[in-house]
Amino acid sequence: SQKIEQNSEALNIQEGKTATLTCNYTNYSPAYLQWYRQDPGRGPVFLLLIRENEKEKRKERLKVTFDTTLKQSLFHITASQPADSATYLCALDGTNAGKSTFGDGTTLTVKP
Amino acid sequence: DAGVIQSPRHEVTEMGQEVTLRCKPISGHDYLFWYRQTMMRGLELLIYFNNNVPIDDSGMPEDRFSAKMPNASFSTLKIQPSEPRDSAVYFCASTLSRGSGNTIYFGEGSWLTVV
């Protein structure tokens, strides 16, 4: 069955360091992958989308990579700040699937 | 745009009661999704609509759950009768023309507690 795994439920890093979050999937051939941020008590908010034919995508301090051979996406936050503390979810979609499947999320805490 | 609007934001109800959650998607969006989020199971897709028509309800847990979308600007998720295990955050989300990598916009959620 299709499965999405995000690395460790929690990740703690020091301010200024680079946070790296992992999203691995099995039995899936997504056309694209998305990353969302969720703050406590709020709905997920879209951050970045990367397509299967793209290796890397950047947006300000955020960088996403997508390796369809390894079936893995890495999400990087450079120069992390305490305000980056949140839960980050990856979501996969197949072509015209019409629905997204979400990972369980990784909770990032950036300490000052 | 006001975003996806859900109501109520919080609901506490007794087991056996009917619960109705409401959603107004972003104007112009043709897809609407209902998700449920719990600590144990994460974010699960319950059902989604395209142009007001239910496309996939395979995630609906059981017959106690039903969803409708009478028009492009309104949808409901109903639980009857409710049970304690239905306690969760229910998110409504919408997007435009899925299949092309469009962003999903979530509401703030309806926090349901069944006692």
Interface residues (C-beta under 8 A of the other chain):
Chain A: A31 Y32 Q34 Y36 G41 R42 G43 P44 V45 F46 L49 R51 L89 A91 D93 T95 N96 A97 G98 K99 S100 T101 F102 G103 D104 G105
Chain B: V4 Y31 F33 Y35 G42 L43 L45 Y48 N50 I55 D56 F91 A93 R98 G99 G101 T103 I104 Y105 F106 G107 E108 G109
